[in-house]
Amino acid sequence: MKKNIFIENINGNITSRPPVWFMRQAGRILPSYLKIKQTYSFDEMMQNKELAAKVTLLPLDDLGVDAGILFSDILVIPKALGLKLEFTAKGPKFHNALDENINIENLKFNPQKLVYIYNNIREIKFQRPETPLIGFCGGPLTTFLFMFRRNELNKDFNHVIKLFYKERKKCIKIMEMITEASIEYVNKQVDCGIDCFQLFETYCGIIPEQLYTEFILPYSRKILNAAMNKNCKTIFFPKNYNLGLKHLNKDICDIVSVDWQIPIETARTLLRSDIGIQGNMDPRLFFSDKKEIEKYLISLSGFGKKNTNWIFNLGHGFIPGIDVKNVNFVVDWVKNHNWNR
């Protein structure tokens, strides 16, 4: 069987080029996905194992990426904790979202509410056993913030951050609950066949780096370590952690995914040499013409030659409206470029 470049790379082997996949690749920009979306809601796609598998695998066929990421959502954990989740056309919301009283008495983890996701993983691996599958969940801070979203049109979390400063012990208690539920969720994902696990701490930078490091990072580490303890490779995406990257090491994760607001060369100097790096193309660059895109890609040639433990990815997810032809161009360029390794 032909060795997969993503698997080889995350296992520490030198590959002829960086593997390539994209965050939010299973939706948003693919014409094939948007067509399915006309018939089925987001929740319907997640609940149907055949549809979930199909959407997960679409980017492998349509974009030619080296790995698939499970079609799911970070908010399945709050739902399993008892919050009533609705995916509206404008975004997710909870009908019984937490409020300033931070009542945790009604939060109780029901693992049965995640069983359908495990069935989805099994179906994906049944259909494409040779395809690397990335599982995931939300970071403790990011998941916590969304648990207060009652109105899908209100996108900021300022009121929640005020509570973090005012009622820190109560907030930390909820993050402990999120962590414990996430650990069981991660363990089951690995048991069902994922090849790699990524923790999405999208709102890491919403609080100062030192606060995240002191109060939240220990919980993120517990979730990532759950996968590591089952010999599953891990990727940590602490968006906007910036100088906090220096606190990360192989005891926390195998690979760090870097956002586009810090140069990848700078991130590499902050991270220890034995830890892998992923990222960090600005997804807005896809709106440029191919000459500008290629100029950016060429600028990475030296980095890619020196850093063999690098996965090409975005600094965040795809943005609606991106021309899929530009994405195909990037994937083909990464695959066909001579990285001189």
Summary of the structure (lengths in Angstrom):
residues: 341
radius of gyration: 19.3
end to end distance: 23.3
largest distance: 58.0
contacts: 1123
relative contact order: 0.14
helix: 49%
strand: 13%
